C-alpha cells in the first residue's frame, strides 16, 4: 500500500477504500493463490522484492501452498531468538523445540535459497530482462504462485526449462526433503569429539 499508493499504473488512481482492499488482497495472493488485482508488471521494484519474500515463505505446513512454509520460518526465527538470548535450547510459547526439527527447518531453507540463487544466476546469464523481474519469476516459480511480471513468454528455451524445473522442484522439493529427512533419522551409538569453531 505504501509503495504503490501514488503509482498511477497500479493503486494510484483508485479510491482509498479500493487501495486498501487491493493492497490486502495482493499481500495474501502471493502466498500461493496467484491471482492479481493489479498489473504485476507495473509494480515498483520495492513491491516486487517484498512480494518475492512472501512467495518464498508461502503458506502453512500441511497446506497446498508453496514455499518453505510459515512453520519453517517460525522455527528458524525461534532458533535465532533463543541464540540471541544465550539459550542452548530453542523455546517458543512455553515449549522447547526438538533439535531435529530445527535441523530440518534449516536444511529446507538453506537448500531452497541455494536453488533460488542458482536459478536466478543462470537466468541472469541467459536472459536480457532486468534483475528484479528475473528474480520475481524465479520466486514465483519456486512458490508455485503463478504471478508473473510478463517476461515469461519472452524467455529463451533454456530460460523456460529452468523455470519449469524450479516449478517442479518448488512443488515437491521442500515437502519431499522434509519427509526424507524425517525418515532417515538414525540413532548412532558412536559420535565424534566436539570441536568449537568461531561464528561471525
C-alpha positions as semicolon CSV with decimal commas, in nm:
position;residue;x (nm);y (nm);z (nm)
1;X;0,000;0,000;0,000
2;X;0,278;0,244;0,093
3;X;0,491;0,163;-0,210
4;X;0,209;0,171;-0,466
5;X;-0,011;0,444;-0,316
6;X;0,096;0,702;-0,577
7;X;0,169;0,461;-0,863
8;X;-0,088;0,551;-1,129
9;X;-0,033;0,217;-1,304
10;X;-0,141;0,012;-1,002
11;X;-0,318;0,167;-0,699
12;X;-0,266;0,537;-0,765
13;X;-0,596;0,609;-0,943
14;X;-0,817;0,401;-0,712
15;X;-1,032;0,542;-0,429
16;X;-0,880;0,500;-0,079
17;X;-1,102;0,204;0,012
18;X;-1,012;0,011;-0,302
19;X;-0,643;0,091;-0,249
20;X;-0,653;-0,075;0,093
21;X;-0,859;-0,371;-0,034
22;X;-0,630;-0,432;-0,331
23;X;-0,317;-0,397;-0,117
24;X;-0,453;-0,651;0,133
25;X;-0,550;-0,890;-0,146
26;X;-0,209;-0,865;-0,310
27;X;-0,040;-0,938;0,023
28;X;-0,233;-1,266;0,052
29;X;-0,232;-1,382;-0,313
30;X;0,148;-1,435;-0,336
31;X;0,130;-1,698;-0,062
32;X;0,014;-1,938;-0,337
33;X;-0,310;-1,815;-0,495
34;X;-0,157;-1,645;-0,799
35;X;-0,446;-1,406;-0,857
36;X;-0,366;-1,045;-0,940
37;X;-0,594;-0,746;-0,894
38;X;-0,329;-0,511;-1,034
39;X;-0,082;-0,537;-1,321
40;X;0,217;-0,715;-1,165
41;X;0,445;-0,590;-1,441
42;X;0,376;-0,229;-1,336
43;X;0,465;-0,273;-0,969
44;X;0,761;-0,081;-0,834
45;X;1,086;-0,265;-0,760
46;X;1,031;-0,240;-0,384
47;X;0,692;-0,411;-0,413
48;X;0,830;-0,682;-0,641
49;X;1,113;-0,754;-0,397
50;X;0,881;-0,760;-0,097
51;X;0,644;-0,993;-0,284
52;X;0,938;-1,226;-0,352
53;X;0,970;-1,269;0,024
54;X;0,602;-1,354;0,060
55;X;0,624;-1,608;-0,223
56;X;0,936;-1,769;-0,073
57;X;0,771;-1,822;0,266
58;X;0,436;-1,937;0,127
59;X;0,159;-2,076;0,348
60;X;0,130;-2,304;0,649
61;X;0,269;-2,657;0,672
62;X;0,023;-2,920;0,557
63;X;-0,149;-2,677;0,320
64;X;-0,135;-2,683;-0,058
65;X;0,063;-2,358;-0,055
66;X;0,413;-2,346;-0,196
67;X;0,728;-2,200;-0,043
68;X;0,924;-2,307;0,260
69;X;0,613;-2,268;0,481
70;X;0,538;-2,032;0,769
71;X;0,614;-2,301;1,029
72;X;0,966;-2,347;0,894
73;X;1,032;-1,974;0,913
74;X;0,886;-1,967;1,265
75;X;1,122;-2,241;1,382
76;X;1,421;-2,054;1,239
77;X;1,317;-1,725;1,398
78;X;1,268;-1,900;1,733
79;X;1,614;-2,050;1,698
80;X;1,768;-1,710;1,623
81;X;1,584;-1,551;1,915
82;X;1,699;-1,821;2,156
83;X;2,055;-1,787;2,030
84;X;2,047;-1,409;2,078
85;X;1,931;-1,460;2,436
86;X;2,215;-1,704;2,503
87;X;1,996;-2,010;2,548
88;X;2,125;-2,353;2,445
89;X;1,774;-2,483;2,371
90;X;1,516;-2,333;2,138
91;X;1,200;-2,227;2,317
92;X;0,877;-2,080;2,183
93;X;0,543;-2,014;2,353
94;X;0,637;-2,206;2,665
95;X;0,761;-2,514;2,479
96;X;1,104;-2,642;2,380
97;X;1,156;-2,738;2,015
98;X;1,347;-3,061;1,939
99;X;1,686;-3,026;1,774
100;X;1,588;-3,247;1,478
101;X;1,303;-3,007;1,392
102;X;1,546;-2,714;1,386
103;X;1,789;-2,909;1,168
104;X;1,514;-2,998;0,922
105;X;1,394;-2,637;0,904
106;X;1,749;-2,515;0,845
107;X;1,806;-2,775;0,573
108;X;1,484;-2,679;0,392
109;X;1,565;-2,306;0,400
110;X;1,931;-2,336;0,300
111;X;1,862;-2,576;0,012
112;X;1,568;-2,365;-0,107
113;X;1,777;-2,048;-0,101
114;X;2,055;-2,229;-0,286
115;X;1,808;-2,341;-0,553
116;X;1,662;-1,994;-0,598
117;X;2,009;-1,836;-0,601
118;X;2,135;-2,080;-0,866
119;X;1,829;-2,041;-1,088
120;X;1,842;-1,662;-1,067
121;X;2,211;-1,665;-1,152
122;X;2,153;-1,886;-1,457
123;X;1,857;-1,679;-1,579
124;X;2,056;-1,359;-1,534
125;X;2,313;-1,506;-1,773
126;X;2,067;-1,637;-2,032
127;X;1,807;-1,357;-2,030
128;X;1,822;-0,983;-2,104
129;X;1,547;-0,874;-1,863
130;X;1,606;-0,665;-1,550
131;X;1,736;-0,850;-1,245
132;X;1,433;-0,781;-1,026
133;X;1,196;-0,924;-1,290
134;X;1,409;-1,236;-1,329
135;X;1,423;-1,273;-0,950
136;X;1,045;-1,235;-0,928
137;X;0,986;-1,506;-1,189
138;X;1,214;-1,748;-1,005
139;X;1,049;-1,690;-0,668
140;X;0,705;-1,722;-0,828
141;X;0,805;-2,050;-0,991
142;X;0,960;-2,184;-0,670
143;X;0,649;-2,099;-0,468
144;X;0,423;-2,228;-0,749
145;X;0,237;-1,899;-0,718
146;X;0,154;-1,821;-1,079
147;X;0,224;-1,447;-1,069
148;X;0,441;-1,300;-1,344
149;X;0,575;-0,963;-1,448
150;X;0,504;-1,064;-1,808
151;X;0,851;-1,174;-1,916
152;X;0,782;-1,550;-1,920
153;X;0,672;-1,563;-2,288
154;X;0,992;-1,379;-2,383
155;X;1,227;-1,619;-2,207
156;X;1,467;-1,828;-2,412
157;X;1,417;-2,204;-2,439
158;X;1,681;-2,260;-2,172
159;X;1,517;-1,996;-1,952
160;X;1,178;-2,166;-1,984
161;X;1,330;-2,504;-1,898
162;X;1,490;-2,352;-1,588
163;X;1,155;-2,205;-1,479
164;X;0,983;-2,541;-1,540
165;X;1,248;-2,717;-1,332
166;X;1,212;-2,465;-1,050
167;X;0,834;-2,511;-1,053
168;X;0,870;-2,888;-1,026
169;X;1,130;-2,877;-0,751
170;X;0,944;-2,600;-0,570
171;X;0,626;-2,806;-0,566
172;X;0,789;-3,129;-0,450
173;X;1,121;-3,017;-0,307
174;X;1,065;-2,870;0,043
175;X;0,797;-3,121;0,141
176;X;0,984;-3,419;-0,002
177;X;1,307;-3,306;0,159
178;X;1,143;-3,265;0,499
179;X;0,982;-3,608;0,475
180;X;1,301;-3,778;0,359
181;X;1,499;-3,620;0,641
182;X;1,240;-3,739;0,891
183;X;1,255;-4,094;0,756
184;X;1,634;-4,110;0,753
185;X;1,680;-4,037;1,120
186;X;1,918;-4,287;1,274
187;X;2,043;-4,330;1,625
188;X;2,422;-4,352;1,625
189;X;2,600;-4,508;1,919
190;X;2,933;-4,359;1,811
191;X;2,985;-3,983;1,797
192;X;3,283;-3,769;1,701
193;X;3,458;-3,547;1,951
194;X;3,317;-3,196;1,963
195;X;3,509;-2,905;1,818
196;X;3,411;-2,540;1,865
197;X;3,459;-2,304;1,572
198;X;3,423;-1,927;1,556
199;X;3,100;-1,795;1,410
200;X;3,069;-1,446;1,266
